[in-house]
């Protein structure tokens, strides 16, 4: 899984993004049509290039649709009315997951010392 926070790349391929969210590339293309918030840059050949902003938007949509079980209409409504709140919630969840990962790594290091 790609750590988009630590990675310094400017653009990510649809394959990388789909793999990160464990979804099919076709779902990302579909969400791109359904949500104006997702607008990857396209090369002359039509290759999608996702920025961190695109990935942040996908993170929120993925959370609303795949984790909370909202419909696409429900997710669209939520993004219209409480977009900033949902983005902030996702950032907090991501930060907490990173802290947990670091704590697990520290615990493993201490266990290895014993």
ABEGO torsion letter per residue (X at the ends): XBBAAABABABBBAAAAAAAAGBBAAAAAAAAAABAABBBBBBAAGBBBBBAAAAAAAAAAAAAAAAAGBBAAAAAAAAAAAAAAAAAAAAAAAAAAAAAAAAAAAAAAAAAAX
